Amino acid sequence: MNFRPLLLGLLSITALGAQDLVRLGNLKFAHYGAVSYMKEIAPKYNLKIEERVFAKGIDINPAIIAGEIDMSAAAADAAVAGKAQGVPLIVVAGFAKGGARIVVRPDLGIKSLKELKGKKVGVARGGAQELLLLAELGQNGLTWSDKPGKDVTILYLPFQDLNQALMQKQIDAMCQSEPYSSQAINKGYGAELMKPYDTPMGEPIRALVMTEKLYQKRDVALRVLKCFVEATKKFIDEPKFAEKFVREQMFKNQITAEDYQDAIGNSPFTYDIDVKHIQITTDLMAKYGVGKMANPPKAADWVKVDLLQQAKKELKVK
């Protein structure tokens, strides 16, 4: 009897069983594509990455507290809000920059942010786009509320509903994430007012975070970061591959090539994040009441990029 096939089968089962499971919380945006792609190459790093897609970043925090998620991709402010509420998070990398636009109805002829006075502006609560909007309004001396009586009336809507509301003229403007903001512009019912990056925060950096428990498993955490670095490098080096994956796998061909190109042009992939950026984000959140933080966390206590630097060094990525 030939035992070789049986032995090889047992070996493959053993190897499969040895994969470390990492449960990833992710969002459905063009610039989250490289993070989503990690699951495809995870076996190379003896990992099994299970991806769960959430509606918005702050929705991931309860799942982390419940022990259902080990790492997540979200706007930095969602991570800060979670940390302030006691969610055991460590920021380990950044994966995209920018990713938002303030878009207005073309028929209104709005050319400056101050012209939003008296207007209804839509935004999704709890993400980079909300903080960017409030920082821009504050910087331009405008007051705001989700109730009447202020310069700007804010309507909080889910990402997918914002475009519909703009198209149906239920709102006059929106601060929207990619690729939805590019989609509104390309379909003609939105016009770009600005990319809201001239506040102290600059371009927002999306954060890759781990639970403290995963970060303390140094071997597993390092393999996760190497998987992230390789996935990101592939998306940066092979833009056509990145586009195909995002359009076909993530969006099931619901966005056009033009939508994707415009979106990624405003939200390039990256690896890096630093203590300073998270601290500025935290300070702005505290200033504008985003996240309702009783005790804002100090960035230096929970931004740890040592494993990212090691992963980049081992994979020879600058």
N, C-alpha and C positions, 0 to 999 in steps of 0.2 A: 504493500500500500504506500502511495506517495503522500507523505505528511507535509511536504513543502507548502502547497496551497493553504492547508489548514493553519500551519504555523504563521504564514504571512498574514492570513486573515486575523488571527489572534493578535499579532503584532500591531496591525492597523487599528484594531478595536482598542488595544491598550493605549496607542498613541492618541486616538481620538478622545479616550476617557481622560487623558492627562491634560487636555486643554482647559485653561482657566476661563471661567465664564465671567464676562463683564457686561453688565446691563446698561445700555446707553440711552439717555433721554435726548431727543433731537427735535428740531423744528423744520418745517417745510418751507425753506427759503433757498434761493439759488446759491448763496454764499455759504450754506451749510453742507454743500455737496461733498467736499473732501472728508468731512467728519462722517457722513453717511457711508462713504466708500470704504471706510476703515473695516467694516464688517466683511467686505469681500476679500481682503488680504490678511485678515486676522489669523487664519490657521498657520500662516508662515511664521507667526510669532507665538505659536502654541496658545492661541487665544480663541475663544468663541465670543463674538460680540453680538448681543441681541439688541436690536434697535427698536425703540418705542417712540413714535412721533406724537408730540404734544401740540396743543393749539397756540400756546405762548410760553415764554420762558418761566414766568413765575408759577405756572401750573406744575412744573417739574419738582419744585421744592417739597410739596407734600409727599410726592412719591419717594423722594430721597429719605425723608423722615420716616416713612413707612417701611424703609428697607427694601424698596422695589427697584431702585436705580443706584448704580455705582458711580457713574460719571455723566456729565451732561454738557451740551453746547447751548449757550444762550447769551443774550446781551449782558454786558458786565453789570448793569444795574440790577438785573434779575438775581444775579449771584450775590451782589451786595445786600439786597433786600433779604435774601435767604439767610445769609450769614448773620445779619442783624437780628433775625428771628431765632437764631440758635441752630440753624441747619449746619451740620458738621462738614463744611466745604473747604477745599484748597483750590485756588486758581493755579493751574499748571502750565497753561499756554494760551495764546491768542490764535484765532483761526481765520478771521476776516476783519477788514477795516471798512469804515463807512457804512454803506448799505441803506441809506434813507434819503428821501427828498421831501421837500414841501411842495405839494402840487396843488394848483388852483384851477377853477373852472375857466376855460379860455374866454368865455363870453363876458366875464366880469372885468377883464382888462387890468387885473391887479399886477403891479410892477414892483412893489416893495412890501416888506413885512409890515410896516406901519399901516398899510392899507387894509390889513386884516381887521382893523378896528370896526366893530359893528357886525362882524361876520361870524358864521358858524364854521368851526374847524373840527374835523374828525381825526381821531387817533386811537390806536389800540392801547389800553392801559397796561402798564408794567413791562416796558421794554425800552430800548435805546431811543426809539422814535418819540416816546412821551417825554423823556428827559430833554432830548434835543429841542422839541417844540417849546417846552416851558422855558428853557434857557434862552432861546431866541426871543420869545415874547418878553421875558424879563429884561433882556439886554436892550430891547427896543422901547422900554417904558410902558408896555401894555399890561393891563390886568386881565385875569381870566377866571372862569369858573364853569362848572357844568350846570349852574343855575343862572337865570337872567340877572342882569345888573352890573356886569363887568364889561370891559372893552371887547373881549372875545368870549364867545360861548363855545365851550368844548363839549363835543359829543364823543363819548367813549364807545367804540364799536370794535368787533373782531376784525382782524386783517382782511378777511375775504369780503366782509360787508362794506368796508370803507369805499372800495371802488364802485360798488353798486350805488351807494349813497351819493357819491360825487356825480356819477353818470345820470342819476335821477334828480339831481339838483336839490337833494335834501341837505347837503352841506355845501359850503362855498370853497373849502380847501381841506387838505388833509396832510398830515405828516405820516408818510407811509414807507414801509420797508420794501426792499427789492425781492422778487422781480415785479411786485404789484404796482409800484410807482411807475416803472418803465412801461408796463402794460397799459396803464391809463394814458400815458403820453402818446404811445405808439398807436393806440386806438382812437386818439383824437378828442377824448372827453376830459383830458387833463393837460395842463401846461406846467412846466417846471418853473417854480418861483425861485427856488434856491436849493443848494445842498447845504444843510444846516451845520456846517463845520467850523464856524468862526467864533464859537464860544470857547472858554478856557479848556473845555474837553477836547477840542479839535475833532478829528475823525474818531468816532467811537470804535473801540476794538471789542469784537465778540470774544467771550472767554470760554475756554475749555476748563471745566472744573471736575474734580474728583472728590469723593467722600474722604474724610480723614482716614477711615479704615482701609480704603484701597491704596491711598498714598503711602500708608505705613507698610504695605506689602511691597517692599521696594523692588523686588525682582519683577513682579507682575506689573507694577506701575511703570517701570522702565520699558517693558515690552509694549505696553499700551502707547507710551509716548513715541517709541520707535515706529509703531504702526501708524500713528498720527502723522509723524514727520514724512514717512514714505508716501502715504496717501496724499498729503498736501503737496509734496514735491512733484508727484505724478500730475496732479491737477494744474500746477504752475507750469511744468515743462510741456505738458500735452493738452493745450486748451481745447482741441477738437474732441479728445476723449472726455474731458471734463464736461463739455457741453452736451455730448451724447448721453452721459450718465445722468446728468441733472434733468435734461429735458425728457428723456425716455423713462428712466427708472423712478425719479422722484415726482415728476409732474405729468407723467403719462401723456406726453405730447400736448399738454394744455397751454404751453407757452411757446412762442415762436423763437426762431434763431435770433431775430432782432431783439426780442424781449430779453433773452439770455445775455447777449452781448452787451446790451445797455446796462443790464443789472450788474454783471461782473465788472464792467468798466467803472461802476460806482461802488463796488464792494470786493476789491481784490483779496485773494487768499493770502494768508500770512501764517507765521508760526509764533510770533513774539508778542509779549505783553509785559508790562513792568509795574512795579509798586506805585510809581508816580501816577500813571494813568488811572489805576484803580482808586487811588486816594482822591484825585481830582473828581472822578465820577461820584465817589461817596460824598464829598463836600457839596457838590451841586445837588445831589439828591436830598441832602439834609436842608439845603437852602430853599429848595422849591417844594419840599414836602412829599417827594416821590418815595414810595416804599414805607412811609410812616414809621421811621426808625426811632425808637426811644433811645437806643444806644448804638450809634453808627460804629461799625468795626474799623479798626486801624489796618490799612492795607498791608503794612509790613508784617503783620501777624499771620497773614494767611495767603499771601502771594508767594509761591515757591516755584521757581523756574529752574531749579538745579537739575531735575531729571530731564527736562526739555533740552537743556544745554548739553547734557551727557548724550542724549539720543541724537542730537544734531551732530555732535562730534563723532560718534560711532558710525553714523551714516554719511559722514563727510558733507554735511549740508551747512551752508553759511547762514 
